[in-house]
Amino acid sequence: MSHPTELLNHELVPTHEFREILYEERPVLGKDGKTIPGLHHIWISLNNPRQLNSYTTNAVKEIILAFRKASADRRATAVVLTATGDRSFCTGGNTEEYATYYANRPLEYLQYMRLFNDMVTNILLCDKPVICRANGMRIGGGQEMGMACDFTIAGDHVRFGQAGPIHGSAPDGGSTDFLDLYVGFAKAAESLVLCEPFSAHKALRLNLINELVPVYRNAEGRFVPNPLVTIDRFADDWGRIVYGEWKEGADKEAGKALLAKYTIDLSELDAAVFRLVTKLTYTFPDCTRKTLESLRKKKLQHWYQNSETNRSWLALNMNTEASAGFVAFHFGERSGREIDFVQLRTRLAEGAKFDHNLVAQVLPESARSAIENTK
């Protein structure tokens, strides 16, 4: 039996043109540093830097199609999930959409969460190794997308963290399923509930990421450590820096002054990604896929068990706490994007209904005028 001269296309929508994200084929380098003809790897990039690469509904649809396209690409050796710019990998869902469209529309948000769940699932089911190139903040839904990947390489300017209970939601888009698998229960509970961001240095120490690279250059052009992070330069058995917390007070202000003199250069981040792609290329493709499929089962076990009921709860939550939290975050001033938690808890203890009147009472003053837009 002769083989077909033309291979079948297994993409869902072969003719789709990406508009809200970037889909790029990039070369694969051999061990000698030279381009390998006939092979490439794929970069899928969020492209909304003005809003910190938050994903809109249309962007989520395109990410689903992008991962299906990359997964079916016979010549692709790996997939890199990243974003444009140097400030943010992804800060989660688009708060403008959340605050002005989805708040108080639970059935609409239910449909949105169907798309979100499909996006995370397609990352977890990709036939290629998936690398998260963390080029800036990885917060909320961005953290969840990143943890669905197999590897993470981050610049030392990256902030990791959640935005759930502080801003009116639960981190049930993957973080409650995945984070403890990386960092353990205690540290997961701390991050998921308190939503305090932590440094890339701490992420490395907690085994959340694979590699940390410098991104700041000083006036002389040399790479220097992030001046906003306190680094104790002692190492563990693997030679890594094992400590790194964000500076506070005067140290933080001094760090900002230094930061103003530095430039951001992501060339080391890109080089580290290319090195990992090269290493992956020199493995048996079927064995690599099966190994990752076996490893991903731990994530998928939790994901499949919880994602549908989480979707339903998150939709209903759009009628209560999310209707306050997302409006406060999106319309509040930078210095006040959180509700009055004490007043909320007190009013609920008194038996108040969770309605627009209660939301208006607890919003920061700068966001109260926007409450009519959520009705």
Buried (B, 14 or more C-beta within 10 A) or exposed (E): EEEEEEEEEEBEEEEBEBEBBBBEBBBBBBEEEEEBEEBBBBBBBBBBBEBBBBBBBBBBBBBBBBBBBBBBBEEBBBBBBBBBBBBBBBBBBBBBBBBBBBBBBBEBBBBBBBBBBBBBBBBBBBBBBBBBBBBBBBBBBBBBBBBBBBBBBBBBBBBBBBBBBBBBBBBBBBBBBBBBBBBEEEBBBBBBBEBEBBBBBBBBBBEBBBBBBBBBBEEEEEBBBBBBBBBEEEEEEEEBBBBBBBBEEEEBEEBEEBBEEBEBBBEBBBEBBBEBBBEBBEEEBEEBBEBBEEEBEEBBEBBEEBBEEBBEBBBEBBBBBBBBBBBBBBBBEEEBBBBBEEEBEEBEEEEBEBEBEBBBBBBBEBBBEBBEEBE
